[in-house]
Amino acid sequence: MQKNEERTSLNKDLPESEHNPDRRSLSSDSTVVGFHQDEEQHWVVELSCGHTQHLRHQPPWQSRAWVIDPAQRLEKIGQPFACGWCAQSPDNDNLGT
């Protein structure tokens, strides 16, 4: 059996729940271009690379209060965003070719 190592996703020192936990770089190639809500009314960020990512605000596990505020979401437009899909290696089984 493999040992399951858990990492915390909430950093109390930061306003957002995840601060580069997997060492992704903030690439200027990926920026926030918009937001929409999915069928369950969760917010999804739309990125310039074409990918999307859910941005849930569900304390205490995910603290992203800015997601539920329209003015704060608007301020994120054009800001860099580390895309998890782009950061994955091309030989990853999760990415279909």
VENLINPE-V982948 format. One record per helix or strand of 2 or more residues. SS is the DSSP state (~ for helix, > for strand). FROM is the first residue (numbers start at 1). TO is the last residue. If there is no record, write none. Layout:
ss->SS from->FROM to->TO
ss->SS from->FROM to->TO
This chain:
ss->> from->31 to->37
ss->> from->43 to->47
ss->> from->52 to->54
ss->~ from->65 to->68
ss->~ from->70 to->76
ss->~ from->84 to->87
